[in-house]
Amino acid sequence: MKFSPCNDQCSKEGTHCTGCGRLHSEIASTKQIVQSAVAHIKLHEYDNPEEFVAAISKSILKKLQKPA
């Protein structure tokens, strides 16, 4: 499945957003991930949140390349 980002045409009817086509449950879990990262950044008072986000992105992509 290919990820489809939000395009600001959100809907809450049915099981899927008519804007991006993602499941509402997927959207909710993605929001939780983002909220957790934001809370972490605020807790540690990072002055360079963009570097933290870039490092996390790199780490996630590296782990996805490893065989299960």
N, C-alpha and C positions, 0 to 999 in steps of 0.2 A: 504494500500500500504506500502511496506517495503522500507525504505530509502536505496539507493545504493550509497556509496561514490565514488568520482572520483578515477579512476585507471590509470590515465595518458595516456589514449588511446582515447582522445577527438576527436570528429567530429562535424562539424557544418552543415552538410547536413541533410535535412529532419527536422522533428519535435523533434526527440529524438537523444541524443548522442549515438553512437554505442558502446562507451566504457562502460558507466555506465547505460545506458538505461533511464536516466532521461530526461524529457522535457527540451528543451533549455530555455524556460521561467522560469522553476523551478531553473535551474542552475544560471540564471541571477539574480533572486530574492535572492538566497542564497548568491551570491557574494555581493549583496547590504547589506545584514545583516552583513556579515563579515567585509566589508569596514566600516560600521557604528560603529561596535564594536571597530575596530582598531582606527578609528578617535576619539572615546570617550576616549580610553586608552591614546592616544597621547595628547589629549586636557588636560587631568587631570594629565598627566605625572606620571602615576602609575609606581612604581618601582617593583611591583609584579603583572604583567599582568596575570600570570597563576592563581592567586587567584581570580582575577576579573572574568576570564573566567569560573572557577569552580563554583563561586557563581551564575553567570548568568545561567549556566547549571542546577544547583540545583533548582533555582527559576523557570525556564521554566518547568522542570519536575514536580515540585510541582503543578504549575498552571494547567498542563495537567491532573492531577489526580482529580482536583475539577470538580464536575458535572457542566455542562453548564447551 
